[in-house]
Amino acid sequence: MEDLSFSHKARQRAVGTKNMAIIGVVASGNLEVLAERVLPDTECLVEIKTAAEGFGDVWDAVVADFVERTSPGGLKFSINDGGARPDTVSLRLAQAVRLMEEDDQ
């Protein structure tokens, strides 16, 4: 099991009022993402637990691209990975941000 952590500066605060969202499932080729609005407006933290060791550089690139594209300031992401491909990682992160953009009801 490998634990990875990536901290980035975002251009702006993530839109929305939700405090937390979860998307995906921990399964072979998939992952679960928990997003929490717990950081300062321009901070973004992505913490990953994965059984697929040795892919830190790939995770770093995927996370950096995600932060650049979506500017998820103020959000912390906790990922439980089941061996997901980079495109699945990007999809689940984007889905988590989309859920956070909804108004809390």
C-alpha positions as CSV (number, residue, x, y, z in Angstrom):
1,M,0.0,0.0,0.0
2,E,1.4,3.4,-0.9
3,D,0.3,6.8,0.5
4,L,0.8,9.8,-1.7
5,S,0.0,13.5,-1.0
6,F,0.0,16.5,-3.4
7,S,-0.5,20.1,-2.3
8,H,-1.2,22.8,-4.9
9,K,-2.1,26.4,-5.1
10,A,-5.4,27.0,-7.0
11,R,-6.3,30.2,-8.8
12,Q,-9.5,30.6,-6.9
13,R,-12.0,29.1,-4.5
14,A,-14.1,26.2,-5.8
15,V,-17.6,27.3,-6.6
16,G,-20.6,26.1,-4.4
17,T,-21.6,25.7,-0.8
18,K,-21.5,22.0,-0.2
19,N,-19.1,21.0,2.6
20,M,-18.6,17.4,1.5
21,A,-19.2,15.1,-1.5
22,I,-18.3,11.5,-2.3
23,I,-18.2,9.8,-5.7
24,G,-17.1,6.4,-7.0
25,V,-16.4,3.0,-5.4
26,V,-13.3,1.2,-4.4
27,A,-13.2,-1.6,-6.9
28,S,-10.8,-3.1,-9.4
29,G,-10.1,-0.4,-12.0
30,N,-12.0,2.3,-10.1
31,L,-11.6,4.6,-7.1
32,E,-13.5,6.5,-4.4
33,V,-13.1,10.2,-4.0
34,L,-14.1,12.2,-0.9
35,A,-14.0,16.0,-1.4
36,E,-14.2,18.3,1.7
37,R,-14.3,22.1,1.8
38,V,-11.8,22.5,4.7
39,L,-8.8,24.5,3.3
40,P,-8.0,28.1,2.7
41,D,-9.5,29.5,-0.6
42,T,-6.4,29.0,-2.8
43,E,-5.2,25.7,-1.3
44,C,-5.8,22.2,-2.7
45,L,-4.7,18.9,-1.1
46,V,-5.0,15.5,-2.7
47,E,-4.2,12.5,-0.5
48,I,-4.2,9.0,-2.1
49,K,-4.1,5.5,-0.8
50,T,-3.3,3.0,-3.5
51,A,-2.2,-0.6,-3.8
52,A,-0.5,0.1,-7.1
53,E,2.9,1.2,-6.0
54,G,5.5,3.1,-8.1
55,F,3.1,5.4,-9.9
56,G,3.8,8.6,-8.0
57,D,4.9,10.5,-11.1
58,V,1.7,9.6,-12.9
59,W,-0.4,10.6,-10.0
60,D,1.5,13.9,-9.7
61,A,0.9,14.7,-13.4
62,V,-2.8,13.8,-13.2
63,V,-3.4,15.9,-10.1
64,A,-1.5,18.9,-11.4
65,D,-3.5,18.8,-14.6
66,F,-6.7,18.5,-12.6
67,V,-5.9,21.5,-10.4
68,E,-4.9,23.6,-13.4
69,R,-8.1,22.9,-15.3
70,T,-10.6,23.2,-12.4
71,S,-9.0,25.4,-9.8
72,P,-10.5,23.6,-6.8
73,G,-9.4,26.0,-4.1
74,G,-10.4,25.2,-0.6
75,L,-10.9,21.5,-1.3
76,K,-9.2,18.5,0.2
77,F,-9.6,15.2,-1.8
78,S,-9.1,11.8,-0.2
79,I,-8.8,9.0,-2.7
80,N,-9.0,5.3,-2.1
81,D,-7.7,3.7,-5.3
82,G,-8.4,0.3,-6.7
83,G,-6.0,0.5,-9.6
84,A,-7.8,3.2,-11.7
85,R,-6.4,4.4,-15.0
86,P,-5.5,8.1,-15.2
87,D,-8.6,8.9,-17.3
88,T,-10.8,7.4,-14.6
89,V,-8.9,9.4,-11.9
90,S,-9.6,12.6,-13.9
91,L,-13.2,11.7,-14.3
92,R,-13.8,11.0,-10.6
93,L,-12.1,14.2,-9.5
94,A,-14.1,16.2,-12.0
95,Q,-17.3,14.5,-10.7
96,A,-16.4,15.3,-7.1
97,V,-15.9,19.0,-8.0
98,R,-19.2,19.1,-9.8
99,L,-20.9,17.7,-6.8
100,M,-19.3,20.4,-4.6
101,E,-20.6,23.1,-6.9
102,E,-24.2,22.2,-6.1
103,D,-25.9,24.2,-3.4
104,D,-26.1,22.6,0.0
105,Q,-29.7,21.8,0.9
